[in-house]
Amino acid sequence: MQIALGPLLYYWQRDAVFNFYDTMATTAVDIVYLGETVCSRRHELRLGDWLDIATRLQRAGKAVVLSTQVLLESGADVGTMHKITQHGGLAVEANDMGAVQCLHGKVPFVAGPHLNLYNLPTLQWMADLGAQRWVMPLEMARRDLAVLQAGRPAELQTEVFAYGRMPLAYSARCFTARHRNLPKDDCRFSCLDHPDGLMLQTREHEGFLVLNGTQTQSAKVYNLVDALDDMRKLGVDVVRLSPQAHHMAEVVAVFDAMRLHTVSPQAAQDRLQALMPFAGCNGYWHGQPGLDQVQNASLATQG
């Protein structure tokens, strides 16, 4: 089982991004996804900068995948998507069907988590179009994944989002700008002030959602570290960890220790509690509401 670092979902200063990936190059991650997937107004890094980072990571032995934007809103967005899909030197994660169409018949690609792949016919269709790996939708339960794993195309790998705040929805509106009473076209790059997103609380002052520009995330951190052995039995090939502003190298180390069986599931959970920016959850995996924290049966038997 390989560990992948998903695309950076937040807006950070340019130097912070380069420093982050220099650190990630020294970790046990096998695959790194690069590129802006949330908002085209985030201009701290251009495509050339992402390619420079890709070169650094490849020199460190990492496989690199360029990710396309999820929600395309302008001709410029489409133009950037075409540049990524036509690059040719790197694998591409297609996050909308336009990118899939551009990649079809040209290069193998990764079918991203926002393509809504929920059944065997769509998996076969995506494999026929050239997908070499698909990323399970975040809200899919373990029991549903087991059905797809039993009948998936032999050449198609499976990747599961296993750690990080879950990207739940995308909008043409920028909620971070709206929070500051700013229009989207004059947002003053408000996302830079929130390196792990802007927490939205209920009237009871409980964390509910996180605003990240045009993206809405879960407030809680999805964490399936205790399910890695189960995923291995199901034939999952890759687990995805989503970047966060602090302690990411330590998070990678915990998942690496778990896959190498040098730490118990309970110890891995305990270590991650101190590294997460908010409380954890794993409900979707167990077929429960996503914000629930369900104890793994194997942990319960450990006492």
BAMAR-915487 format. One record per atom (N, C-alpha, C): residue in one letter; y, x, z. Coordinates in steps of 0.2 Angstrom, whole numbers, padded with zeros to 4 digits, always signed. Example, Ala and Ser with C-alpha at 12.3 -4.5 7.8 and 13.67 -1.06 7.14 Angstrom:
// residues 2
a-0028+0066+0039a-0022+0062+0039a-0016+0066+0039s-0011+0064+0035s-0005+0068+0036s+0000+0064+0039
This chain:
// residues 303
m-0006+0004+0000m+0000+0000+0000m+0006+0004+0000q+0011+0003-0004q+0017+0007-0005q+0023+0003-0001i+0028+0007+0001i+0034+0004+0004i+0040+0005-0001a+0043-0001-0002a+0049-0001-0007a+0055-0002-0003l+0061+0001-0005l+0067-0001-0002l+0071-0005-0007g+0072-0012-0005g+0075-0016-0010g+0082-0014-0011p+0085-0018-0016p+0092-0016-0018p+0097-0018-0012l+0102-0014-0012l+0107-0014-0006l+0111-0021-0008l+0111-0026-0003l+0114-0032-0004l+0121-0032-0001y+0123-0027+0002y+0130-0028+0005y+0135-0023+0001y+0141-0023+0003y+0146-0020+0000y+0149-0014+0005w+0147-0008+0003w+0149-0002+0007w+0153+0002+0003q+0157+0007+0007q+0161+0012+0004q+0157+0017+0000r+0159+0019-0006r+0155+0024-0010r+0152+0029-0007d+0155+0033-0002d+0152+0039+0001d+0147+0036+0006a+0148+0030+0009a+0142+0028+0013a+0136+0026+0009v+0137+0024+0003v+0131+0022-0001v+0127+0029-0003f+0131+0034-0005f+0128+0040-0007f+0124+0043-0001n+0128+0043+0005n+0125+0046+0011n+0118+0042+0013f+0119+0036+0012f+0113+0031+0014f+0107+0033+0010y+0108+0034+0003y+0102+0035-0001y+0100+0043-0001d+0104+0047+0001d+0102+0054+0003d+0097+0054+0009t+0099+0050+0014t+0094+0049+0019t+0088+0046+0017m+0088+0041+0013m+0082+0037+0011m+0077+0042+0007a+0080+0047+0004a+0076+0052+0000a+0072+0056+0004t+0073+0056+0011t+0069+0060+0015t+0064+0056+0019t+0064+0050+0018t+0060+0045+0021t+0053+0044+0017a+0049+0040+0020a+0042+0039+0017a+0042+0033+0012v+0048+0030+0010v+0048+0025+0005v+0045+0028-0002d+0042+0024-0005d+0039+0026-0012d+0043+0024-0018i+0046+0018-0017i+0050+0015-0022i+0057+0013-0020v+0062+0014-0024v+0069+0012-0022v+0072+0008-0028y+0074+0002-0026y+0078-0002-0030y+0085-0001-0030l+0089+0000-0035l+0096+0002-0035l+0100-0003-0040g+0106-0004-0038g+0110-0008-0042g+0114-0014-0038e+0119-0017-0041e+0122-0022-0038e+0119-0029-0040t+0116-0033-0035t+0113-0039-0037t+0117-0045-0035v+0122-0044-0031v+0126-0050-0028v+0132-0052-0031c+0137-0047-0032c+0144-0049-0035c+0146-0043-0039s+0149-0045-0045s+0151-0040-0050s+0158-0037-0048r+0161-0040-0043r+0168-0038-0041r+0167-0032-0036r+0161-0030-0034r+0160-0024-0030r+0160-0018-0034h+0165-0014-0034h+0166-0009-0039h+0166-0002-0036e+0164-0002-0030e+0164+0005-0027e+0159+0010-0031l+0154+0007-0034l+0149+0011-0038l+0149+0007-0045r+0149+0011-0050r+0148+0009-0057r+0140+0011-0059l+0138+0008-0064l+0132+0010-0067l+0130+0017-0067g+0135+0021-0069g+0134+0028-0069g+0133+0031-0062d+0136+0028-0057d+0135+0031-0050d+0128+0029-0048w+0125+0023-0050w+0118+0021-0048w+0113+0026-0051l+0115+0028-0058l+0110+0032-0061l+0110+0039-0058d+0116+0041-0055d+0116+0048-0052d+0112+0047-0046i+0112+0042-0042i+0108+0041-0036i+0101+0041-0038a+0099+0038-0044a+0093+0037-0046a+0090+0044-0047t+0094+0049-0050t+0092+0055-0052t+0090+0059-0045r+0094+0058-0040r+0093+0062-0034r+0087+0059-0031l+0085+0053-0031l+0079+0050-0028l+0073+0052-0032q+0074+0053-0038q+0068+0055-0042q+0066+0062-0041r+0071+0066-0040r+0070+0073-0038r+0066+0073-0031a+0067+0068-0027a+0064+0068-0021a+0057+0065-0021g+0055+0063-0027g+0048+0060-0028g+0048+0053-0028k+0054+0049-0028k+0053+0042-0027k+0053+0039-0034a+0050+0033-0034a+0050+0029-0040a+0056+0025-0040v+0060+0024-0045v+0066+0021-0045v+0066+0015-0050v+0069+0009-0048v+0069+0003-0052v+0077+0001-0051l+0079-0001-0057l+0086-0004-0058l+0086-0011-0057s+0090-0014-0053s+0089-0022-0052s+0095-0025-0055t+0094-0031-0058t+0099-0034-0062t+0102-0039-0057q+0109-0042-0058q+0112-0046-0054q+0108-0053-0055v+0108-0057-0049v+0105-0063-0048v+0109-0069-0052l+0115-0069-0051l+0119-0075-0053l+0124-0072-0058l+0124-0073-0065l+0128-0071-0070l+0134-0076-0071e+0140-0074-0070e+0145-0079-0071e+0150-0077-0076s+0150-0072-0080s+0155-0070-0085s+0151-0066-0091g+0155-0065-0096g+0153-0061-0101g+0152-0054-0099a+0156-0052-0095a+0156-0045-0092a+0149-0044-0088d+0147-0049-0084d+0141-0049-0081d+0135-0048-0085v+0135-0052-0091v+0130-0052-0096v+0130-0045-0099g+0136-0042-0100g+0136-0036-0103g+0133-0030-0099t+0134-0031-0093t+0131-0026-0088t+0123-0027-0088m+0121-0033-0088m+0114-0034-0088m+0111-0031-0094h+0114-0032-0100h+0111-0029-0106h+0111-0021-0105k+0116-0018-0102k+0116-0011-0102k+0110-0009-0097i+0109-0012-0092i+0103-0011-0088i+0096-0012-0091t+0096-0017-0094t+0089-0019-0098t+0088-0014-0104q+0093-0011-0107q+0092-0007-0112q+0093+0000-0111h+0093+0002-0104h+0094+0009-0102h+0088+0013-0105g+0082+0010-0103g+0076+0013-0106g+0073+0019-0102g+0077+0022-0098g+0074+0028-0094g+0071+0026-0087l+0072+0020-0085l+0070+0018-0078l+0067+0011-0079a+0063+0009-0074a+0060+0002-0074a+0066-0002-0071v+0065-0009-0073v+0070-0014-0071v+0067-0020-0067e+0071-0022-0062e+0069-0028-0059e+0073-0034-0062a+0070-0039-0065a+0073-0044-0068a+0074-0050-0063n+0081-0051-0062n+0082-0056-0056n+0085-0063-0059d+0085-0064-0066d+0086-0070-0069d+0082-0070-0076m+0081-0076-0079m+0077-0076-0085m+0081-0073-0091g+0087-0072-0090g+0091-0069-0096g+0088-0062-0096a+0088-0059-0090a+0085-0052-0090a+0078-0051-0092v+0074-0056-0091v+0067-0056-0093v+0067-0057-0100q+0071-0061-0103q+0071-0061-0111q+0073-0055-0114c+0078-0051-0111c+0080-0045-0114c+0074-0040-0113l+0070-0040-0108l+0065-0035-0107l+0058-0037-0110h+0058-0043-0112h+0051-0045-0115h+0050-0041-0121g+0044-0038-0121g+0041-0035-0127g+0044-0028-0128k+0048-0026-0123k+0051-0019-0124k+0049-0014-0118v+0050-0016-0112v+0047-0011-0107v+0044-0016-0101p+0039-0013-0098p+0037-0017-0092p+0042-0018-0087f+0042-0023-0083f+0047-0025-0078f+0044-0028-0072v+0049-0028-0067v+0047-0031-0060v+0050-0038-0060a+0046-0043-0059a+0049-0050-0059a+0051-0051-0052g+0058-0052-0051g+0061-0052-0044g+0060-0058-0040p+0062-0058-0034p+0060-0064-0030p+0063-0070-0031h+0068-0070-0035h+0072-0076-0037h+0070-0080-0043l+0065-0078-0046l+0062-0081-0052l+0058-0087-0051n+0057-0089-0045n+0053-0095-0043n+0046-0095-0046l+0042-0090-0044l+0035-0089-0047l+0031-0092-0041y+0028-0098-0042y+0024-0101-0037y+0017-0103-0038n+0015-0102-0045n+0008-0104-0046n+0005-0099-0052l-0001-0100-0053l-0005-0095-0057l-0003-0095-0064p-0001-0101-0067p+0001-0101-0074p+0008-0098-0075t+0012-0098-0070t+0019-0094-0071t+0017-0087-0070l+0013-0085-0066l+0011-0078-0065l+0008-0075-0072q+0004-0079-0075q+0001-0077-0081q+0006-0076-0086w+0010-0081-0087w+0016-0081-0091w+0020-0075-0091m+0022-0073-0084m+0026-0068-0083m+0023-0061-0085a+0016-0061-0084a+0012-0055-0086a+0012-0054-0093d+0011-0060-0097d+0011-0060-0104d+0018-0057-0107l+0024-0059-0103l+0030-0057-0105l+0031-0049-0104g+0027-0046-0100g+0028-0039-0099g+0029-0037-0092a+0028-0042-0087a+0029-0040-0080a+0023-0036-0077q+0025-0030-0074q+0020-0026-0071q+0019-0027-0063r+0024-0031-0061r+0024-0033-0053r+0028-0039-0052w+0026-0043-0048w+0030-0049-0046w+0032-0048-0038v+0038-0051-0036v+0039-0051-0029v+0039-0058-0027m+0035-0059-0022m+0033-0066-0019m+0040-0069-0017p+0041-0076-0019p+0047-0079-0016p+0047-0079-0008l+0053-0078-0005l+0053-0077+0002l+0050-0083+0006e+0051-0089+0004e+0048-0095+0008e+0041-0096+0007m+0037-0092+0003m+0030-0094+0002m+0026-0092+0008a+0021-0096+0009a+0017-0095+0015a+0011-0090+0013r+0008-0087+0018r+0003-0083+0017r-0003-0086+0014r-0004-0093+0016r-0010-0096+0013r-0009-0098+0005d-0003-0099+0003d-0001-0100-0004d-0002-0093-0008l+0000-0088-0005l-0001-0081-0008l-0008-0079-0009a-0012-0081-0004a-0019-0080-0004a-0022-0083-0011v-0020-0089-0012v-0022-0093-0018v-0020-0089-0024l-0014-0087-0025l-0012-0083-0031l-0015-0076-0031q-0016-0073-0026q-0020-0067-0026q-0027-0067-0029a-0030-0073-0027a-0037-0074-0029a-0037-0074-0037g-0032-0077-0040g-0032-0078-0047g-0027-0075-0051r-0023-0070-0048r-0018-0067-0052r-0020-0062-0058p-0016-0061-0063p-0019-0057-0068p-0020-0050-0066a-0025-0047-0068a-0028-0041-0065a-0023-0035-0066e-0018-0035-0071e-0014-0030-0072e-0007-0031-0068l-0006-0036-0064l+0000-0038-0061l+0000-0036-0054q+0004-0032-0051q+0004-0030-0044q+0008-0035-0041t+0008-0035-0034t+0011-0040-0030t+0015-0037-0025e+0021-0039-0024e+0026-0036-0019e+0028-0041-0014v+0029-0040-0008v+0031-0045-0003v+0037-0042+0001f+0042-0047+0002f+0048-0045+0006f+0046-0045+0013a+0046-0040+0016a+0043-0039+0023a+0048-0037+0029y+0054-0036+0027y+0059-0034+0032y+0066-0035+0029g+0070-0038+0034g+0077-0039+0032g+0080-0046+0032r+0086-0047+0032r+0089-0053+0032r+0088-0056+0025m+0085-0062+0025m+0083-0065+0019m+0089-0068+0015p+0089-0066+0008p+0094-0069+0004p+0092-0076+0002l+0095-0081+0004l+0093-0088+0004l+0096-0092-0002a+0102-0090-0004a+0106-0094-0009a+0111-0090-0012y+0113-0092-0018y+0119-0088-0022y+0123-0094-0024s+0130-0092-0024s+0135-0097-0026s+0140-0094-0031a+0143-0098-0035a+0149-0096-0039a+0155-0095-0034r+0155-0098-0028r+0161-0097-0023r+0159-0091-0019c+0164-0088-0016c+0164-0082-0012c+0165-0085-0005f+0160-0085-0001f+0161-0088+0006f+0165-0083+0011t+0164-0077+0010t+0168-0072+0014t+0175-0072+0013a+0177-0072+0006a+0184-0073+0005a+0187-0080+0007r+0183-0085+0007r+0185-0092+0009r+0186-0091+0017h+0182-0088+0020h+0183-0087+0028h+0190-0084+0029r+0193-0080+0025r+0199-0077+0026r+0205-0081+0022n+0203-0087+0019n+0208-0091+0015n+0210-0087+0009l+0206-0084+0006l+0208-0080+0000l+0204-0083-0006p+0207-0083-0012p+0203-0085-0018p+0198-0080-0020k+0193-0082-0023k+0188-0077-0025k+0190-0071-0029d+0195-0073-0034d+0198-0068-0039d+0203-0063-0035d+0205-0065-0029d+0209-0060-0025d+0206-0060-0018c+0200-0058-0018c+0196-0058-0012c+0198-0052-0007r+0202-0047-0010r+0203-0041-0007r+0197-0037-0004f+0192-0038-0007f+0185-0035-0006f+0184-0035+0002s+0184-0042+0004s+0183-0043+0011s+0176-0041+0013c+0171-0041+0009c+0164-0039+0011c+0164-0032+0014l+0169-0028+0012l+0169-0021+0015l+0169-0021+0022d+0172-0026+0025d+0173-0026+0032d+0167-0028+0036h+0162-0030+0032h+0156-0033+0036h+0149-0030+0033p+0148-0024+0035p+0142-0020+0032p+0136-0023+0033d+0135-0028+0037d+0128-0031+0038d+0130-0039+0037g+0135-0041+0034g+0137-0048+0033g+0141-0051+0038l+0143-0057+0037l+0148-0060+0042l+0144-0066+0045m+0143-0065+0052m+0139-0070+0055m+0142-0077+0055l+0138-0082+0054l+0140-0089+0054l+0137-0092+0060q+0141-0095+0065q+0138-0098+0071q+0138-0105+0071t+0133-0108+0075t+0134-0116+0076t+0139-0117+0081r+0140-0123+0083r+0144-0125+0088r+0142-0123+0095e+0136-0122+0095e+0133-0119+0102e+0133-0112+0102h+0137-0109+0097h+0138-0101+0097h+0131-0098+0096e+0127-0101+0092e+0120-0097+0090e+0121-0095+0083g+0118-0089+0082g+0118-0086+0075g+0114-0091+0070f+0117-0093+0065f+0114-0097+0060f+0112-0095+0053l+0118-0092+0050l+0117-0089+0044l+0122-0083+0043v+0121-0079+0038v+0126-0074+0037v+0129-0074+0030l+0136-0074+0030l+0139-0074+0024l+0140-0067+0021n+0138-0067+0015n+0138-0060+0011n+0141-0061+0004g+0148-0063+0004g+0151-0064-0002g+0148-0070-0005t+0146-0070-0011t+0143-0076-0015t+0136-0077-0012q+0133-0073-0008q+0126-0074-0006q+0126-0077+0002t+0121-0081+0003t+0120-0084+0010t+0114-0081+0012q+0113-0078+0018q+0107-0075+0021q+0105-0078+0027s+0099-0077+0029s+0097-0079+0036s+0101-0075+0041a+0102-0078+0047a+0105-0074+0052a+0100-0069+0055k+0094-0072+0056k+0088-0068+0059k+0085-0064+0054v+0082-0058+0056v+0079-0053+0052v+0071-0055+0051y+0070-0056+0045y+0063-0057+0043y+0059-0051+0044n+0053-0051+0048n+0050-0045+0050n+0042-0047+0050l+0039-0044+0045l+0031-0045+0044l+0027-0039+0046v+0030-0034+0050v+0027-0028+0051v+0020-0029+0054d+0019-0034+0058d+0012-0035+0061d+0007-0039+0056a+0010-0040+0050a+0005-0043+0045a+0003-0038+0040l+0005-0032+0040l+0003-0027+0035l-0004-0027+0034d-0008-0027+0039d-0016-0026+0038d-0018-0032+0035d-0015-0038+0036d-0017-0044+0033d-0015-0044+0025m-0009-0041+0024m-0007-0041+0017m-0012-0036+0013r-0014-0031+0016r-0019-0026+0013r-0025-0030+0011k-0028-0034+0016k-0034-0037+0014k-0033-0042+0009l-0027-0045+0008l-0025-0050+0002l-0024-0046-0004g-0024-0039-0004g-0023-0036-0010g-0015-0035-0012v-0011-0035-0007v-0004-0034-0008v-0003-0027-0010d+0001-0025-0015d+0002-0018-0017d+0008-0015-0014v+0013-0019-0013v+0020-0016-0011v+0023-0020-0006v+0026-0018+0000v+0030-0021+0004v+0037-0019+0004r+0042-0024+0004r+0049-0022+0002r+0053-0023+0009l+0057-0018+0010l+0061-0018+0016l+0069-0018+0013s+0073-0022+0016s+0079-0023+0014s+0084-0019+0018p+0089-0015+0014p+0093-0011+0018p+0098-0014+0023q+0099-0010+0029q+0104-0013+0034q+0108-0006+0035a+0114-0008+0038a+0119-0002+0039a+0117+0003+0044h+0112+0001+0049h+0110+0006+0054h+0103+0006+0055h+0100+0012+0057h+0093+0013+0059h+0088+0012+0053m+0090+0012+0047m+0086+0011+0042m+0080+0016+0041a+0082+0022+0042a+0076+0027+0042a+0071+0026+0047e+0073+0024+0053e+0069+0022+0059e+0064+0016+0057v+0067+0011+0054v+0063+0006+0052v+0058+0008+0047v+0060+0012+0042v+0055+0014+0037v+0049+0018+0041a+0051+0022+0046a+0046+0026+0049a+0041+0021+0053v+0043+0016+0056v+0039+0011+0059v+0034+0008+0054f+0037+0006+0048f+0032+0003+0043f+0027+0008+0041d+0029+0014+0040d+0025+0019+0038d+0019+0021+0043a+0021+0021+0049a+0016+0022+0054a+0011+0016+0055m+0014+0010+0053m+0009+0004+0053m+0004+0004+0048r+0007+0006+0042r+0002+0007+0036r-0003+0012+0037l-0001+0018+0041l-0006+0023+0042l-0010+0022+0048h-0009+0017+0051h-0013+0015+0058h-0012+0020+0063t-0006+0023+0064t-0004+0027+0069t+0000+0024+0075v+0001+0017+0074v+0004+0013+0079v+0001+0006+0079s+0000+0003+0084s-0002-0004+0085s+0003-0009+0082p+0001-0015+0080p+0005-0020+0078p+0010-0022+0084q+0008-0022+0090q+0012-0024+0095q+0018-0019+0096a+0015-0012+0096a+0020-0007+0097a+0025-0006+0091a+0023-0008+0085a+0028-0008+0080a+0033-0014+0081q+0031-0019+0083q+0035-0025+0084q+0040-0023+0089d+0038-0020+0095d+0042-0018+0100d+0048-0013+0098r+0045-0008+0094r+0050-0003+0091r+0056-0006+0087l+0053-0011+0083l+0058-0014+0078l+0063-0018+0082q+0062-0021+0087q+0066-0025+0091q+0073-0022+0092a+0072-0015+0094a+0078-0012+0096a+0082-0009+0089l+0079-0010+0084l+0082-0007+0077l+0085-0013+0073m+0084-0019+0075m+0086-0025+0070m+0093-0027+0073p+0097-0029+0068p+0104-0031+0070p+0104-0038+0073f+0099-0041+0073f+0099-0048+0076f+0091-0049+0078a+0090-0055+0080a+0083-0057+0082a+0079-0058+0076g+0072-0057+0077g+0068-0057+0071g+0065-0064+0070c+0062-0065+0064c+0058-0072+0063c+0053-0070+0058n+0048-0075+0057n+0043-0074+0052n+0039-0080+0050g+0043-0086+0051g+0040-0093+0051g+0038-0094+0044y+0041-0092+0038y+0039-0094+0032y+0032-0091+0031w+0030-0085+0033w+0024-0082+0032w+0018-0086+0035h+0020-0090+0040h+0015-0094+0044h+0015-0101+0042g+0019-0103+0037g+0019-0110+0035g+0024-0114+0039q+0028-0111+0043q+0033-0114+0048q+0040-0113+0045p+0045-0117+0049p+0052-0116+0047p+0053-0108+0047g+0057-0106+0042g+0058-0099+0042g+0061-0095+0048l+0065-0099+0052l+0069-0095+0057l+0064-0095+0063d+0058-0098+0063d+0053-0097+0069d+0051-0090+0069q+0049-0089+0075q+0045-0082+0077q+0038-0084+0079v+0033-0083+0075v+0026-0085+0077v+0022-0079+0079q+0019-0079+0084q+0015-0074+0086q+0009-0073+0082n+0008-0067+0080n+0002-0066+0076n-0004-0067+0080a-0009-0070+0077a-0015-0071+0081a-0019-0065+0084s-0018-0059+0080s-0021-0053+0082s-0018-0050+0088l-0011-0051+0088l-0007-0049+0094l-0009-0053+0100a-0010-0060+0099a-0011-0064+0105a-0018-0062+0108t-0023-0060+0104t-0029-0058+0107t-0029-0051+0111q-0023-0047+0109q-0022-0041+0112q-0020-0042+0119g-0018-0048+0121g-0015-0049+0127g-0008-0049+0128
